[in-house]
């Protein structure tokens, strides 16, 4: 039977720039932890299912950090050179376990950075290590009893806790290796040799990630795509007025616009292509603009670079239909959601995410039995194919979500669900797993008179602009950009200094800082990111030889709320 409905799964691999400045210490360990868990497992699933097709999108700043970790770990193992990541140095023994109470407390707190029900609780030895000092879910790592215990703990306690924390972060494929199985059986008193063997495994994994995805692309199994270099919100760099399509009454930053924003967007696209080509040996045909944030001025920029496709969310599709004068019936039936749009005279095709299907994977199926979840997902696709009828072969269903953040909430890092899903989709008689590049050519495009500016989250930019804390963050960035422009115009920087300052500016322009500002996010995450944002801005001022303004010494946002999946993802459909 001929395949009758095209399906594209797009996994977005993204981490912001976690180093303090361009070459300082890593403020947070998420690049290498997701590397040994999610980026490794996601490649392994595809390698085990050669008939499965997908799009894998990489942020260029993530590629650079993956490469950097691999190189730093190599130097650590060959020459004992400390890395720029404190957790790895403690595990290796090149940085001693702290003797003071605050330092020891930080180690225990850092070793609880994960979703405990899926990653700590299934491993009794690591749960026991935390329970013995009172660092339980109920008491928390700030309990008075924990402080009382800290001075009596041996160095081996912390080395065992660090070892188990890294074992807990290993993906399903790595946990099956004999070395890991042996360490898990040992349970305690891990030697320096044990820990160095574990570090060798981590280094080998990190060094192999980019080559593995490149190999998958070279044999035609996946399409690799990119975001602009520093993961900025391109429509907002281009024009703050782009927020008005979906947030007509929201307060805006005090600054009228981001100075030279369109040129900065072009810089991020150009630099992103360079990094992508360096690691993958080819130019991407498509781009997932950071956060699926689109606008007509952004589409024009994609056309300048010759990109064939981009994608956004269902909310943008709906707002665009309304703006283009589509009937309520057309919007209700959602037929054009399953077609790439040709917007006015722009060449790049725009695909739209099915929010319901994407959110089922991101938020719902983690609590289901894998077989039931796979059956339900495939059944939804079969229903869409039936609804579209004979025209189904001309349509495409786009499922787009983070490739790393959901699996922490699944049993065994989502192994059973993804194995079942890839097997079911690649064997299905009527569902055709495909890529956006293929469907930009094959699927029937639907004309769209106007594209509403917005993102994959709610179809708006409200996650990044339009509230007090977020707008203040933009005003800080605008002030830094004006200082940068003044230094450039005045020829105050030599070529090397200018290149460093320009890259540091790109880091400051990333979307993640603004994502975390706001009272609805967890206080600990807001604190991590707002501190690092202010650090990055101060570093930019240092590089251009200008004193940083005093407001950068004040907390920008505090958070304190609760969000699904610790705030790392957003739910569009309940």
C-alpha positions in Angstrom: 0.0 0.0 0.0 1.3 3.4 -0.9 2.3 5.8 1.9 -0.5 8.3 2.3 0.6 10.8 5.0 4.0 12.5 5.4 5.3 12.9 9.0 8.3 14.9 10.1 9.8 14.6 13.6 12.1 17.5 14.3 14.3 17.3 17.4 15.7 20.7 18.4 19.1 20.3 20.2 19.9 23.5 22.1 21.8 24.8 25.1 22.8 28.4 25.7 26.4 29.6 26.2 27.1 28.5 29.7 30.7 29.8 30.0 31.4 33.0 31.9 32.6 35.0 29.0 34.0 33.3 25.9 36.7 31.2 27.7 35.8 31.3 31.4 34.4 28.6 33.7 31.2 26.7 32.8 28.5 28.2 35.0 26.2 25.2 34.5 27.0 21.6 33.4 24.0 21.0 31.1 26.0 20.7 27.9 28.0 17.6 28.9 25.2 16.1 31.1 22.7 16.2 28.2 25.5 15.0 26.0 26.1 11.8 27.9 22.3 11.3 28.4 20.2 12.7 25.6 22.3 13.6 22.6 24.0 10.1 22.9 20.7 8.2 23.3 18.9 10.1 20.5 21.7 9.2 18.1 21.6 5.6 19.3 17.9 5.3 18.6 18.4 6.5 15.1 21.3 4.2 14.6 19.2 1.2 15.7 16.4 2.1 13.3 18.0 2.8 9.9 14.6 3.2 8.2 13.6 5.9 10.6 13.9 9.5 9.2 14.0 12.7 11.2 15.2 16.3 11.3 17.8 17.1 13.9 18.4 20.8 14.5 21.5 22.0 16.3 22.2 25.4 17.8 25.8 26.4 16.7 26.7 27.5 20.2 25.8 24.0 21.4 28.1 22.4 18.7 31.0 24.6 19.9 30.5 23.7 23.5 30.2 19.9 22.7 33.5 20.2 20.9 35.1 22.2 23.7 34.1 19.7 26.4 35.6 16.9 24.3 38.9 18.7 24.0 39.1 19.8 27.6 38.3 16.3 28.8 41.0 14.9 26.5 43.6 17.3 28.1 42.4 16.4 31.6 42.9 12.7 30.9 46.2 13.0 29.0 47.9 15.7 31.0 45.9 16.2 34.2 44.9 19.7 33.0 41.8 20.9 34.9 38.7 21.6 32.8 36.6 24.7 33.1 33.9 22.7 34.7 34.0 22.3 38.4 31.9 19.0 38.6 34.3 17.2 36.2 37.3 18.5 38.1 35.9 17.2 41.4 35.1 13.8 39.8 38.6 13.6 38.4 40.2 14.6 41.7 42.1 17.5 40.2 40.1 19.8 42.4 39.9 18.7 46.1 36.6 18.1 47.8 35.8 21.4 49.7 36.5 21.3 53.5 34.2 24.2 54.4 30.5 23.7 55.0 29.3 26.0 52.2 31.5 24.3 49.7 30.3 20.9 50.7 26.7 22.0 50.7 27.1 23.2 47.1 28.4 19.8 46.0 25.4 18.1 47.5 23.0 20.6 46.0 24.7 20.3 42.6 24.4 16.5 42.7 20.6 16.8 43.0 20.2 18.8 39.8 17.9 16.3 38.0 14.4 14.9 38.1 14.8 12.7 41.2 11.8 10.4 40.7 13.2 9.1 37.4 17.0 9.6 37.9 17.8 9.3 41.6 15.1 7.3 43.3 15.5 4.2 40.9 19.1 3.9 42.1 19.0 3.0 45.9 22.8 3.7 46.4 22.5 7.3 45.4 19.2 7.8 47.2 20.9 6.3 50.3 23.8 8.7 50.1 21.5 11.7 50.1 19.2 10.3 52.8 22.0 9.6 55.2 22.7 13.3 55.6 19.1 14.4 55.5 19.1 15.7 51.9 15.6 14.2 51.2 12.9 15.5 49.0 10.9 16.4 52.1 13.7 18.2 54.0 15.6 19.7 51.1 19.3 20.4 50.9 18.9 23.5 53.1 17.8 21.5 56.2 19.6 22.3 59.4 20.4 18.6 60.0 22.3 18.6 56.7 24.6 21.4 57.8 25.2 19.6 61.0 26.4 16.5 59.2 28.6 18.2 56.6 31.8 18.6 58.7 31.8 14.9 59.6 31.6 13.5 56.1 34.6 11.8 54.6 36.1 12.8 51.2 35.0 9.4 49.9 31.4 10.3 50.6 31.6 13.1 48.1 33.5 11.2 45.6 30.9 8.4 45.7 28.1 10.9 45.4 29.8 12.6 42.4 30.3 9.2 40.8 26.7 8.1 41.3 25.4 11.5 40.0 27.3 11.0 36.8 26.1 7.4 36.5 22.6 8.6 37.0 23.0 11.1 34.1 24.2 8.4 31.7 21.8 7.6 28.9 20.2 4.2 28.5 22.8 3.1 25.8 25.8 4.0 28.0 24.4 2.4 31.1 24.3 -0.9 29.3 28.1 -0.9 28.9 30.2 -3.4 31.0 32.1 -0.6 32.7 29.0 1.1 33.9 27.4 -2.1 35.0 30.5 -2.9 37.0 30.5 0.5 38.7 26.9 0.2 39.6 27.4 -3.2 41.1 30.4 -1.9 43.2 28.0 0.8 44.7 30.6 2.6 46.9 34.2 3.3 47.6 34.9 4.2 44.0 38.7 4.5 43.4 40.5 7.1 41.4 40.9 4.4 38.7 37.1 3.8 38.6 36.4 7.5 38.3 39.0 8.0 35.5 37.5 5.1 33.6 34.2 6.8 33.9 35.7 10.1 32.7 37.2 8.2 29.7 33.7 7.0 28.8 32.3 10.5 29.1 35.1 11.9 26.9 34.7 9.2 24.3 31.0 9.9 24.2 31.4 13.7 23.9 34.0 13.4 21.2 31.8 11.1 19.2 28.5 13.0 19.2 29.0 15.3 16.3 30.6 12.6 14.1 27.7 10.3 14.8 25.1 12.8 13.7 27.2 13.7 10.7 27.3 10.1 9.7 23.5 9.8 10.0 23.1 12.8 7.7 25.7 11.5 5.2 23.8 8.3 4.7 20.6 10.2 4.2 18.8 9.1 7.3 18.4 12.5 8.9 18.4 16.1 7.8 20.5 18.4 9.9 19.4 22.0 10.3 20.5 24.9 12.4 19.4 28.0 14.3 21.1 31.4 14.1 24.4 31.3 15.9 23.7 32.6 19.4 20.0 31.5 19.4 18.6 35.0 19.3 14.9 36.0 18.8 15.5 37.3 15.3 12.1 39.1 14.8 12.8 41.1 18.1 16.3 41.9 17.0 14.9 43.2 13.8 12.1 45.3 15.2 10.4 45.4 18.7 7.2 46.2 16.8 7.0 42.6 15.7 5.7 41.8 19.2 2.5 43.7 18.4 0.9 41.1 16.2 0.2 38.9 19.2 0.8 41.4 22.1 -0.9 44.6 21.0 -1.3 46.0 24.5 1.7 44.6 26.3 4.3 47.0 27.7 7.5 47.3 25.6 11.1 48.1 26.6 11.9 51.7 27.1 14.2 51.6 24.1 12.3 52.0 20.8 14.3 49.4 19.0 17.4 47.2 19.3 20.1 49.3 17.5 21.4 47.7 14.3 19.3 44.7 15.0 18.7 43.5 11.4 22.4 43.5 10.8 22.9 41.5 14.0 20.3 38.9 12.8 22.3 38.6 9.5 25.5 38.1 11.5 23.9 35.3 13.5 22.7 33.6 10.4 26.1 34.0 8.6 28.1 32.8 11.6 25.7 29.9 12.2 26.3 28.7 8.7 30.0 28.9 9.1 29.9 26.8 12.4 27.5 24.3 10.9 29.7 23.8 7.8 32.8 23.4 10.0 31.3 20.5 11.9 29.0 18.9 9.3 30.8 19.6 6.1 27.7 20.9 4.4 25.4 23.9 4.3 21.9 23.4 5.9 18.9 23.8 3.6 16.6 24.8 6.5 16.7 26.8 9.7 14.6 26.6 12.8 14.7 30.2 13.8 15.3 30.3 17.5 12.1 29.4 19.3 10.3 29.1 16.0 10.2 32.9 16.1 9.2 34.2 12.7 8.2 37.4 11.0 8.1 38.7 7.4 11.3 40.6 7.8 12.9 37.4 9.2 11.6 35.5 6.1 13.2 38.1 3.8 16.5 37.4 5.6 16.2 33.7 5.1 15.6 34.3 1.4 18.8 36.3 1.2 20.7 33.3 2.5 18.9 30.9 0.2 17.2 28.7 2.9 14.5 26.4 1.6 12.4 26.2 4.8 11.7 27.3 8.3 9.1 26.3 10.8 7.0 27.8 13.7 4.1 26.9 15.9 0.4 26.3 15.6 -0.4 29.7 17.2 1.5 31.5 14.5 -0.4 29.5 11.8 -3.7 30.5 13.4 -2.8 34.2 13.8 -1.5 34.2 10.2 -4.7 32.6 8.9 -6.7 35.4 10.7 -4.4 38.1 9.4 -4.7 36.7 5.9 -8.5 36.7 6.0 -9.1 32.9 6.2 -12.6 31.8 7.1 -13.4 30.4 10.5 -14.2 27.1 8.8 -10.7 26.9 7.2 -9.1 27.6 10.6 -11.4 25.1 12.4 -10.7 22.2 10.1 -6.9 22.8 10.3 -6.2 21.4 6.9 -3.6 24.1 6.0 -1.8 23.4 9.3 -0.6 20.2 7.5 0.9 22.0 4.5 4.0 24.2 4.2 2.9 27.8 3.6 4.2 30.0 0.8 3.9 33.4 2.3 3.3 36.2 -0.3 6.3 36.3 -2.6 8.8 34.8 -0.1 10.7 31.7 -1.3 11.3 29.9 2.0 8.5 27.5 2.9 7.0 27.7 6.4 6.0 24.5 8.2 3.8 24.6 11.3 4.1 22.5 14.4 1.1 20.3 15.5 1.0 21.5 19.1 -1.2 18.7 20.3 1.0 15.9 19.1 4.2 17.7 20.1 2.9 18.3 23.6 1.8 14.7 24.0 5.4 13.7 23.7 6.7 16.6 25.7 4.3 16.4 28.7 1.8 13.6 28.6 3.4 10.3 27.5 6.0 10.3 30.2 3.4 8.9 32.6 2.0 6.3 30.2 3.1 2.8 29.4 5.3 3.1 26.3 3.2 0.7 24.2 0.0 2.7 25.0 1.8 6.0 24.2 3.1 4.8 20.9 -0.3 3.3 20.0 -2.0 6.5 20.9 0.4 8.7 18.9 0.2 6.5 15.8 -3.6 6.4 16.1 -3.7 10.2 16.1 -1.6 10.2 12.8 -3.9 7.6 11.3 -6.9 9.7 12.1 -5.3 12.7 10.4 -4.6 10.6 7.3 -8.2 9.4 7.3 -9.5 13.0 7.7 -7.3 14.2 4.8 -8.4 11.3 2.6 -7.0 11.1 -0.9 -5.1 14.4 -0.4 -3.1 13.1 2.6 -0.1 12.3 0.4 0.2 16.0 -0.4 0.3 17.0 3.3 2.8 16.8 6.1 2.3 16.6 9.9 5.1 18.4 11.7 6.1 17.3 15.3 8.7 19.6 16.7 10.1 19.7 20.3 13.3 19.7 22.3 15.5 16.7 21.7 16.8 16.7 25.3 14.5 18.1 28.0 11.5 15.7 27.9 13.3 12.4 28.5 14.3 13.2 32.1 10.7 12.6 33.0 10.3 9.3 31.2 11.3 5.9 32.6 14.8 4.9 31.4 15.3 8.2 29.6 12.5 7.6 27.2 14.2 4.4 25.8 11.0 2.3 25.6 8.9 5.0 24.1 11.4 6.1 21.4 12.2 2.5 20.5 8.6 1.7 20.1 7.8 4.9 18.3 10.7 4.6 15.8 9.9 1.0 15.1 6.2 1.7 14.6 6.7 4.7 12.3 9.4 3.2 10.2 7.4 0.0 9.6 4.0 1.7 9.2 2.4 0.9 5.8 0.7 4.3 5.3 2.8 6.8 7.3 5.8 8.2 5.5 8.5 9.5 7.8 10.3 12.3 6.0 12.3 15.5 6.4 11.5 19.2 5.9 13.9 19.5 3.0 12.1 16.7 1.1 8.7 18.1 1.9 9.6 21.6 1.0 9.8 20.2 -2.5 7.2 17.4 -2.5 4.3 18.7 -0.3 1.7 21.0 -1.8 2.3 24.5 -0.6 -0.6 26.6 0.5 -0.6 30.3 -0.3 -0.6 32.6 2.8 -1.1 36.3 2.2 0.5 37.4 5.4 2.7 35.9 8.1 1.9 37.0 11.7 5.0 37.6 13.8 5.3 35.2 16.7 6.9 32.1 18.1 6.1 28.4 18.8 5.1 29.4 22.4 1.5 30.6 22.3 2.1 32.2 18.9 3.5 35.3 20.6 6.8 36.6 22.0 5.4 36.9 25.6 8.0 34.4 26.9 10.8 36.9 25.9 9.3 40.4 26.0 6.3 42.4 27.3 6.7 42.1 31.1 8.7 44.2 33.5 11.7 41.8 34.1 12.0 40.8 30.4 11.8 44.4 29.2 14.4 45.5 31.7 16.7 42.7 30.3 16.2 44.1 26.8 17.0 47.6 28.0 20.3 46.4 29.6 21.1 44.7 26.3 20.3 47.8 24.3 22.6 49.9 26.5 25.4 47.4 26.0 24.9 47.4 22.2 25.1 51.2 22.1 28.4 51.1 24.0 29.7 48.4 21.6 28.6 50.5 18.6 30.4 53.5 20.0 33.6 51.6 20.4 33.3 50.2 16.9 32.6 53.6 15.3 35.5 55.2 17.3 37.9 52.5 16.0 38.8 51.8 19.7 39.3 48.0 19.1 41.9 46.2 17.1 40.8 43.3 14.9 41.3 40.7 17.6 39.5 42.7 20.3 36.6 43.5 17.9 36.2 39.8 17.0 36.0 38.8 20.7 33.6 41.6 21.5 31.4 40.7 18.6 31.2 37.1 19.7 30.5 38.1 23.3 27.7 40.4 22.1 26.2 37.4 20.3 26.2 35.4 23.6 24.4 38.3 25.3 21.8 38.4 22.5 20.7 34.8 23.1 17.0 34.0 23.8 17.5 31.9 27.0 18.2 34.8 29.3 14.8 36.3 28.6 13.1 32.9 28.7 13.9 32.6 32.4 13.1 36.1 33.6 9.7 36.3 35.3 7.9 35.3 38.5 6.3 32.1 37.0 9.7 30.4 36.7 11.5 28.4 39.5 13.6 30.7 41.7 16.7 28.6 41.5 16.7 28.5 37.7 16.0 32.2 37.4 18.9 33.0 39.7 21.3 30.8 37.7 20.4 32.5 34.4 19.9 36.1 35.5 23.3 36.0 37.2 25.0 34.6 34.2 23.3 37.1 31.9 24.6 40.0 34.0 28.0 38.4 34.0 28.0 38.1 30.2 27.0 41.8 29.9 29.8 42.8 32.3 32.3 40.8 30.2 31.1 42.6 27.0 31.7 46.0 28.7 35.2 44.8 29.8 36.1 43.7 26.2 35.2 47.1 24.8 37.0 48.9 27.6 34.0 50.6 29.2 32.9 50.5 32.8 29.9 48.4 33.4 26.8 50.3 34.6 26.0 49.8 38.3 22.6 48.2 37.7 24.4 45.1 36.5 25.3 44.4 40.2 21.6 44.2 41.1 19.4 41.2 40.7 17.3 41.5 37.6 14.7 38.9 38.2 13.9 36.5 41.1 11.3 34.0 40.0 9.6 31.9 42.6 6.8 30.2 40.7 6.2 26.7 39.4 6.3 25.5 35.9 6.0 22.2 34.0 9.2 20.2 33.6 11.1 22.7 35.8 10.4 25.5 33.3 12.6 24.0 30.6 9.7 23.5 28.2 6.4 25.2 27.5 3.0 23.5 27.1 0.7 24.9 24.4 -2.1 22.4 24.8 -3.5 21.2 28.1 
